[in-house]
Amino acid sequence: MNLAIIQLRAYTLTGAYTGKFADLVELVALAIMGKIHSVVSKRFTLDKVNEALENLKAGKIIGRAVLNP
């Protein structure tokens, strides 16, 4: 995504920011050790992006949905 056009295209970026840098370092270390795993409940190809958004809005996605090019 070209960050320079976000304002021109009226895109909205939504995210979460919590914790300190030390928390991130600890989280990455735990992931490297295999002690935590991300839950990917569904994968979508880019041509199914609208289906992914509909599922997300309907609350049908538990964990993470991943878009693969």
PASEKE-491304 format. One record per atom (N, C-alpha, C): x, y, z. Coordinates in steps of 0.1 Angstrom, whole numbers, plus 2048, in hexadecimal, padded with zeros to 3 digits. Layout:
% PASEKE-491304
XYZ ...
% end
This chain:
% PASEKE-491304
8087F4800 800800800 80980C800 8068157F7 80D8227F7 80882B801 81082E80C 80C836817 809844813 80F849808 80D857805 7FE85A800 7F784F7FB 7EA8527F5 7DF84E7FF 7E284B80B 7D7847815 7CE852817 7D285E818 7C986A81A 7C286D80E 7C886C802 7C186F7F6 7B68657F3 7B88597F6 7AE84E7F3 7A484C7FF 7A585380A 79D852816 79D84481C 7A983E81B 7AA831822 7AA833831 7A6829838 7A7828846 7B081D84A 7BA81F853 7C2815858 7BE813867 7BB80686A 7B7803878 7C07F987E 7C47FC88A 7CD7F2890 7CD7F489F 7D57EC8A6 7D57ED8B4 7E47EF8B9 7E57F88C2 7F37FA8C8 7F27F88D7 7F87EE8DC 7F97EC8EA 8077E78EE 80B7E98FA 8177E38FE 8237EC8FB 82E7E7900 83B7EE8FF 8447E68F5 84F7EC8F1 8587E58E8 85D7D88EE 8607D88FB 8647CC902 85A7C1901 84D7C5901 8427BB8FF 8437B48F1 8467BD8E7 8477B88DA 8537AE8D9 85E7B28DE 86A7A98DE 86779C8E5 86079C8F0 85C7908F7 8527878EF 84978E8E8 83F7878E0 8467808D4 84F7878CE 8577818C2 85F7758C7 8657768D3 86D76B8D8 86475F8DB 8587618E0 84F7568E3 84B7508D6 8497588CB 8457528BE 85074A8B8 85C74F8BA 8687488B4 86973A8BB 86773A8C8 86872D8D0 85C7248CD 8527298C6 8477208C3 83C71F8CE 83D7288D7 8347288E3 82672F8E0 8267378D6 81973D8D2 81773B8C3 80A73A8BF 8077388B1 7FB7418AD 7FC7478A2 7F174F89D 7E6746898 7D974989A 7CE741896 7C9747888 7CC73F87E 7C7743870 7BB73A86E 7AF74086E 7A373886C 79F73685E 7A3740855 79F73E847 7A974683F 7AB741833 7B4747829 7AC74B81C 7AE756817 7A775B80B 7B175F800 7AE75D7F4 7B57627E9 7B07717E7 7B87797E0 7B47877DE 7A77897D7 7A477F7CE 7977817C7 78B77E7D0 78E7797DC 7837767E6 7837807F1 78978C7EF 78A7967FA 77C79A7FE 77379C7F5 7657A07FA 75F796803 7617897FF 75C77E808 76277F816 76F781816 776782823 77078E82B 76E799825 7687A582C 75A7A2831 75279B829 74579782D 74578E839 74E784839 75077B844 754782851 75D78B84F 76379385A 75779B861 7507A2858 7457AB85D 73A7A2864 73879685F 72E78D865 732786871 73F788875 744781881 74777287E 74976E872 74B76086F 75A75C86F 763766872 771763872 776763881 77B758885 780757893 78F756891 79775E898 7A575F896 7A976888B 7B0764881 7B576D877 7B1767869 7AE771860 7AC76D852 7B877384B 7BC76B841 7C876F83A 7C577082B 7C977B825 7C877D816 7D5779810 7D476F806 7E076B7FF 7DF7707F1 7EA7767EB 7E977A7DD 7E976E7D4 
% end
